[in-house]
């Protein structure tokens, strides 16, 4: 068991709420367990389903490349359960060194609004930081306030917008564990006066000729 798995298991030893637990599982078991929750939470899924235009051989080669890529990525798959029934879950993976991508999260509609997502998020962030990650990021349909608002409250910042052929307008969020990076992002968003302090502290360097 690697450091990430150990930190995750430690973080979720106690219930998220009375009668509600989260546990790490293999991703192969996560998908079928989450299918009913996903259908209720997201309905039909993507706005558009893109079909691979290549040959069958192209599809086989793409699958092989994808599997090889995934094999070297550290992944976390968690199920949220109440009385032995799956009511939600999340999964994500290391998509580059020291960076974790939260790919997907869903909570059953009957269990939303009870603080479960916030509790899950706080523990997951703590475990990822202890495991050595420097930032966490995610992207969401821009109207998905049920996830975006709790993440902003938890300390995520808006990284940008993306137009997806499948999902429409997406909002990218980022949670840097490095405080100075947060200060830089704040400056980039609103040109706050903290930029001068960033230069003075040596966090960023001002190009020659730039008055800062």
C-alpha positions as CSV (number, residue, x, y, z in Angstrom):
1,X,0.0,0.0,0.0
2,X,1.5,3.4,-1.0
3,X,1.5,6.6,0.9
4,X,-1.6,8.0,-0.8
5,X,-3.7,4.9,-0.1
6,X,-2.6,4.9,3.6
7,X,-3.5,8.6,4.0
8,X,-6.9,8.1,2.4
9,X,-7.7,5.1,4.6
10,X,-6.6,7.1,7.7
11,X,-8.8,10.1,6.7
12,X,-12.0,8.0,6.4
13,X,-11.7,5.8,9.4
14,X,-14.6,7.5,11.1
15,X,-18.1,8.2,9.7
16,X,-18.8,11.3,7.6
17,X,-22.1,11.7,9.5
18,X,-24.1,9.4,11.8
19,X,-24.6,6.1,9.8
20,X,-22.7,7.4,6.8
21,X,-19.2,6.1,5.9
22,X,-16.8,6.5,3.0
23,X,-14.4,3.8,2.0
24,X,-11.8,3.2,-0.7
25,X,-12.5,0.6,-3.3
26,X,-11.0,-0.7,-6.5
27,X,-12.2,1.4,-9.5
28,X,-13.6,-1.8,-11.1
29,X,-16.0,-2.1,-8.2
30,X,-16.7,1.6,-8.0
31,X,-18.3,2.0,-11.4
32,X,-21.1,-0.6,-11.1
33,X,-21.8,0.5,-7.5
34,X,-22.1,4.1,-8.6
35,X,-24.2,3.6,-11.7
36,X,-27.7,4.0,-10.1
37,X,-26.5,7.2,-8.2
38,X,-24.9,8.6,-11.3
39,X,-28.1,8.2,-13.4
40,X,-30.2,9.9,-10.7
41,X,-27.8,12.7,-10.1
42,X,-26.9,13.4,-13.7
43,X,-29.7,12.0,-15.8
44,X,-28.9,11.2,-19.4
45,X,-25.2,12.2,-19.1
46,X,-23.3,14.2,-21.8
47,X,-25.2,16.6,-24.0
48,X,-23.5,15.0,-27.0
49,X,-21.8,11.6,-27.3
50,X,-18.8,11.7,-29.6
51,X,-18.1,8.5,-31.6
52,X,-14.6,7.5,-32.6
53,X,-14.2,8.0,-36.3
54,X,-11.4,5.6,-36.8
55,X,-11.2,1.9,-37.6
56,X,-11.6,-1.0,-35.2
57,X,-7.8,-1.3,-35.1
58,X,-7.6,2.4,-34.2
59,X,-10.0,1.8,-31.3
60,X,-7.9,-1.1,-30.0
61,X,-4.7,0.9,-30.2
62,X,-6.4,3.9,-28.4
63,X,-7.6,1.6,-25.6
64,X,-4.2,0.1,-25.2
65,X,-2.6,3.6,-24.9
66,X,-5.3,4.6,-22.5
67,X,-4.8,1.6,-20.3
68,X,-1.0,2.1,-20.3
69,X,-1.5,5.7,-19.3
70,X,-3.9,4.9,-16.5
71,X,-1.6,2.1,-15.1
72,X,1.0,4.6,-14.0
73,X,-1.4,7.1,-12.4
74,X,-2.3,6.9,-8.7
75,X,-6.0,6.8,-8.4
76,X,-8.5,7.2,-5.5
77,X,-12.0,5.7,-5.7
78,X,-14.4,6.2,-2.8
79,X,-17.9,5.0,-2.1
80,X,-20.2,6.8,0.3
81,X,-22.6,4.3,2.0
82,X,-25.5,4.5,4.4
83,X,-26.7,1.2,6.0
84,X,-24.6,-0.7,3.4
85,X,-26.2,1.1,0.4
86,X,-24.2,3.3,-1.9
87,X,-25.5,6.9,-1.8
88,X,-22.6,8.6,-3.4
89,X,-18.9,8.5,-4.3
90,X,-16.0,10.2,-5.9
91,X,-12.9,9.3,-7.9
92,X,-9.8,11.1,-9.1
93,X,-6.2,10.5,-10.0
94,X,-2.8,12.0,-10.3
95,X,-2.8,13.6,-13.8
96,X,0.7,15.0,-13.5
97,X,3.4,15.0,-10.7
98,X,2.1,16.5,-7.5
99,X,-1.3,17.3,-9.0
100,X,-4.6,15.5,-8.4
101,X,-7.6,15.7,-10.7
102,X,-11.0,15.2,-9.1
103,X,-12.7,13.6,-12.0
104,X,-16.2,12.8,-10.8
105,X,-18.3,13.1,-7.7
106,X,-22.0,12.4,-7.1
107,X,-24.4,12.2,-4.1
108,X,-27.8,10.6,-4.3
109,X,-30.4,13.4,-4.6
110,X,-32.2,12.2,-1.4
111,X,-28.9,12.7,0.5
112,X,-27.9,16.1,-0.9
113,X,-28.1,19.2,1.3
114,X,-26.9,17.3,4.4
115,X,-23.2,18.4,4.4
116,X,-21.9,15.1,3.1
117,X,-20.1,16.5,0.1
118,X,-18.4,19.2,2.3
119,X,-17.3,16.6,4.8
120,X,-16.0,14.3,2.1
121,X,-14.1,17.1,0.4
122,X,-12.4,18.3,3.6
123,X,-11.1,14.9,4.5
124,X,-10.0,14.2,0.9
125,X,-8.1,17.4,0.7
126,X,-6.3,16.8,4.0
127,X,-5.3,13.3,2.9
128,X,-4.0,14.5,-0.5
129,X,-1.9,17.3,1.1
130,X,-0.4,14.7,3.6
131,X,0.3,12.4,0.6
132,X,2.5,15.2,-0.9
133,X,0.2,16.7,-3.6
134,X,0.7,20.4,-4.2
135,X,-2.7,21.2,-5.9
136,X,-6.1,19.7,-6.7
137,X,-8.3,20.7,-9.6
138,X,-11.6,19.8,-11.1
139,X,-14.0,21.0,-13.8
140,X,-17.8,21.1,-13.7
141,X,-20.7,22.2,-15.8
142,X,-21.1,25.9,-15.1
143,X,-24.6,25.5,-13.7
144,X,-23.7,22.8,-11.2
145,X,-23.9,24.9,-8.1
146,X,-24.4,21.9,-5.9
147,X,-20.7,21.1,-6.3
148,X,-19.2,24.5,-7.3
149,X,-20.5,26.4,-4.3
150,X,-19.2,23.9,-1.6
151,X,-15.8,23.8,-3.4
152,X,-15.6,27.6,-3.4
153,X,-16.5,27.6,0.3
154,X,-13.8,25.0,0.9
155,X,-11.1,27.2,-0.6
156,X,-11.1,26.3,-4.3
157,X,-10.5,29.2,-6.7
158,X,-11.8,29.6,-10.3
159,X,-9.1,28.7,-12.8
160,X,-10.9,29.3,-16.0
161,X,-13.7,28.4,-18.4
162,X,-13.7,25.7,-21.1
163,X,-16.2,24.9,-23.9
164,X,-16.7,21.2,-24.2
165,X,-18.4,19.6,-27.2
166,X,-19.8,16.9,-24.9
167,X,-20.7,18.8,-21.7
168,X,-21.1,22.5,-22.8
169,X,-19.6,25.3,-20.7
170,X,-17.3,24.0,-18.0
171,X,-15.8,25.8,-15.0
172,X,-12.3,24.8,-13.9
173,X,-11.5,25.0,-10.1
174,X,-8.2,24.7,-8.4
175,X,-7.1,24.2,-4.8
176,X,-3.4,25.0,-4.3
177,X,-1.9,23.9,-1.0
178,X,0.9,26.5,-1.4
179,X,-0.3,29.8,0.1
180,X,1.9,31.9,-2.2
181,X,0.2,30.4,-5.2
182,X,-3.1,31.4,-3.8
183,X,-1.8,35.0,-3.5
184,X,-0.6,34.9,-7.1
185,X,-4.0,33.6,-8.3
186,X,-5.8,36.3,-6.3
187,X,-3.6,38.9,-8.1
188,X,-4.3,37.4,-11.5
189,X,-8.1,37.6,-10.9
190,X,-8.5,41.1,-9.4
191,X,-5.0,42.8,-9.7
192,X,-5.0,43.1,-5.9
193,X,-2.4,45.2,-4.2
194,X,-0.8,42.1,-2.8
195,X,1.3,41.9,-6.0
196,X,3.9,44.3,-4.6
197,X,4.3,42.0,-1.5
198,X,4.7,39.0,-3.8
199,X,7.6,40.7,-5.6
200,X,9.1,42.0,-2.4
201,X,9.0,38.5,-0.8
202,X,10.6,37.0,-3.9
203,X,7.6,34.8,-4.7
204,X,7.4,36.3,-8.2
205,X,9.9,38.2,-10.3
206,X,8.9,41.4,-12.0
207,X,10.3,41.7,-15.6
208,X,12.8,44.5,-16.1
209,X,11.0,47.7,-16.8
210,X,7.8,46.7,-15.1
211,X,7.0,48.9,-12.2
212,X,5.0,46.1,-10.6
